[in-house]
């Protein structure tokens, strides 16, 4: 009876948040590890190849194995990704942007790795969520990340009211994101719904030259709302 052999190490590979140079946001050891791998689990194939090519990946992509892990991937599929093909001992998990497993489906494969006894090794890199939090001036002792808010207007307004209430009642920083092309609509809803004294931080294009991170009361934002349409943005509410 043949026993299935699994890899020994799973590296969690952070990628750039935009068109920034690798050396500006990552330690050199990351690149050394990435360039020796021949198998990757990726959220988006095109962006993964572009990231590797930009960093002078020495391998031929025809000889490189890519497994796709996105919102359509079934959890049971992910076990096969960790099988040691050709005595492969280590592979990399790569997000489309930023850190794996934060606002992306990477946790599925990490969960399986722990279950199978595979060592999980996170590499250092940028997380727009954490960078926005520490730059906001809001409490980092008690915070909650909501991911994406509802798309439907009535549902979105209801949730905004609920999390604003928690910000005040629990002294808890509320963090959430939106698809870039819907950012302006979300901002409009925040400005329409929230109390004038509630603090809002808008963190846009983090780590890029166009980076914009500003915290001020809703009443001030209403005077001159920024143009953030199609720009990756993290929103934070606080009392």
C-alpha positions in Angstrom: 0.0 0.0 0.0 1.5 3.3 -1.1 1.5 6.1 1.5 0.9 9.6 0.2 3.9 11.9 0.8 3.3 15.6 1.5 5.6 18.5 1.2 7.6 19.6 4.3 7.3 23.4 4.1 4.8 25.9 2.9 6.1 29.4 2.5 3.5 32.2 2.7 4.8 34.7 0.1 3.7 38.4 0.3 3.6 40.4 -2.9 3.7 44.1 -3.6 0.5 46.1 -3.1 1.0 47.9 -6.4 3.8 49.0 -8.8 6.5 49.5 -6.1 10.0 48.1 -6.2 10.6 44.9 -4.3 13.6 46.1 -2.4 11.5 48.9 -0.9 9.1 46.7 1.0 10.7 43.2 1.4 13.8 41.8 3.1 16.3 40.1 0.8 15.8 36.7 2.4 12.3 36.6 0.8 13.7 36.8 -2.7 16.3 34.2 -2.0 13.5 31.8 -0.9 11.1 32.6 -3.7 13.6 32.2 -6.5 14.5 28.6 -5.4 10.9 27.4 -5.4 9.4 25.5 -8.4 5.8 25.2 -7.3 3.4 27.9 -6.3 -0.2 28.1 -5.1 -1.6 31.4 -6.5 -4.7 33.5 -6.4 -4.2 34.8 -9.9 -1.9 33.2 -12.5 -1.1 36.3 -14.6 -0.2 38.5 -11.6 1.9 35.7 -10.1 3.9 35.3 -13.2 4.3 39.0 -13.6 5.6 39.3 -10.0 8.1 36.4 -10.5 9.3 37.8 -13.8 9.8 41.3 -12.3 12.0 39.7 -9.7 14.1 37.8 -12.2 12.8 34.3 -11.4 15.4 32.0 -13.0 13.0 29.1 -13.8 11.2 28.4 -17.0 7.4 28.9 -16.5 6.8 25.8 -18.6 8.6 23.8 -15.9 7.0 25.6 -13.0 3.9 24.3 -11.4 1.1 26.7 -10.5 -2.0 25.7 -8.6 -5.0 28.1 -8.6 -6.6 29.0 -5.3 -9.4 31.5 -5.4 -13.0 32.0 -4.2 -14.1 29.2 -6.5 -11.6 26.6 -5.2 -13.2 23.8 -3.1 -11.6 23.0 0.2 -11.2 19.3 -0.6 -9.2 20.2 -3.7 -6.5 21.9 -1.7 -5.2 18.7 -0.1 -3.8 17.6 -3.5 -1.8 20.8 -3.8 0.3 19.7 -0.8 1.3 16.4 -2.2 5.0 16.1 -2.8 5.3 15.7 -6.6 8.8 14.6 -7.8 10.0 14.7 -4.2 9.2 18.4 -4.0 9.7 19.4 -0.3 8.5 23.0 -0.3 6.1 25.2 -2.2 5.0 28.9 -1.9 1.5 30.3 -1.4 1.2 33.7 -3.1 -1.6 36.3 -2.8 -2.5 38.6 -5.7 -1.5 41.6 -3.6 0.0 41.9 -0.1 -0.1 39.2 2.5 -1.7 35.8 1.9 -4.6 34.8 4.0 -5.7 38.4 4.7 -8.8 39.2 2.7 -8.0 36.3 0.3 -8.7 32.5 0.3 -5.2 31.5 1.4 -6.3 30.3 4.8 -7.9 27.2 3.1 -4.5 25.8 2.1 -2.8 26.8 5.4 -5.6 25.0 7.3 -4.9 21.9 5.3 -1.1 22.3 5.8 -1.5 22.2 9.6 -3.8 19.2 9.4 -1.3 17.3 7.4 1.7 18.3 9.6 3.3 20.6 7.0 5.4 23.4 8.5 3.9 26.8 7.7 6.5 29.6 7.3 5.2 33.2 6.9 7.5 35.6 5.1 7.7 39.3 6.1 5.8 41.7 3.9 3.2 44.5 3.6 -0.4 44.2 4.7 -2.5 47.2 3.7 -4.9 46.4 6.6 -2.2 46.4 9.3 -0.3 49.4 7.8 -3.5 51.4 7.6 -4.3 50.6 11.2 -1.0 51.6 12.6 -1.0 54.8 10.5 -4.5 55.8 11.4 -3.9 56.9 15.0 -6.8 54.7 16.1 -6.5 52.1 18.8 -4.6 49.0 17.9 -5.5 47.3 21.2 -9.0 46.5 20.1 -9.9 46.3 16.4 -12.1 44.3 14.1 -11.7 43.6 10.4 -15.0 43.1 8.5 -13.7 42.4 5.1 -16.1 43.6 2.4 -19.4 45.3 3.4 -22.7 44.5 1.6 -23.1 45.8 -1.9 -26.9 46.5 -1.7 -27.4 50.0 -0.4 -29.9 49.3 2.4 -27.8 46.4 3.7 -24.7 48.5 3.5 -26.2 51.4 5.4 -27.4 49.0 8.1 -24.0 47.5 8.6 -22.2 50.9 8.6 -24.6 52.1 11.4 -23.9 48.9 13.4 -20.1 49.1 13.1 -20.1 52.8 13.9 -22.0 52.0 17.1 -19.5 49.4 18.0 -16.6 51.8 17.4 -18.1 54.1 20.1 -19.6 51.5 22.4 -16.6 49.2 22.5 -13.8 51.7 21.8 -13.0 49.4 18.9 -11.4 50.3 15.6 -13.6 49.1 12.7 -11.7 48.2 9.5 -13.2 47.3 6.1 -12.5 47.3 2.4 -14.3 47.5 -0.9 -13.6 46.6 -4.5 -11.7 49.7 -5.9 -14.4 50.5 -8.5 -17.0 50.7 -5.7 -14.9 52.8 -3.3 -16.6 56.1 -4.0 -20.1 54.7 -3.4 -19.0 53.3 -0.1 -17.4 56.6 0.9 -20.6 58.4 0.1 -22.6 56.0 2.2 -20.2 56.5 5.2 -20.4 60.3 4.9 -24.2 60.2 4.6 -24.8 57.8 7.5 -22.1 58.4 10.2 -22.2 60.9 13.1 -20.3 64.1 12.3 -17.9 63.4 15.2 -17.0 59.9 14.2 -13.4 59.6 13.1 -12.7 58.2 9.6 -9.3 57.2 8.2 -9.0 56.7 4.5 -5.8 54.8 3.5 -5.3 54.7 -0.2 -2.5 53.3 -2.4 -0.5 52.2 0.6 3.3 51.8 -0.1 2.9 53.5 -3.5 4.1 57.0 -4.5 0.5 58.1 -4.5 -0.1 56.9 -1.0 -2.7 58.9 0.9 -3.5 58.2 4.6 -5.6 60.8 6.5 -7.7 60.6 9.6 -10.2 63.2 10.6 -13.9 63.6 11.7 -16.7 62.9 9.3 -17.7 66.6 9.4 -14.3 67.5 7.9 -14.5 64.8 5.2 -17.9 66.1 4.1 -16.4 69.4 3.2 -14.0 67.9 0.7 -14.4 64.1 0.0 -11.3 62.7 -1.8 -11.5 61.0 -5.2 -10.6 57.4 -4.5 -12.5 55.6 -7.3 -10.5 52.6 -8.6 -7.8 53.1 -6.0 -7.1 50.3 -3.4 -8.4 51.7 -0.2 -8.8 50.6 3.5 -11.4 52.4 5.6 -11.3 52.7 9.4 -13.9 54.1 11.8 -13.2 55.1 15.4 -14.8 57.2 18.1 
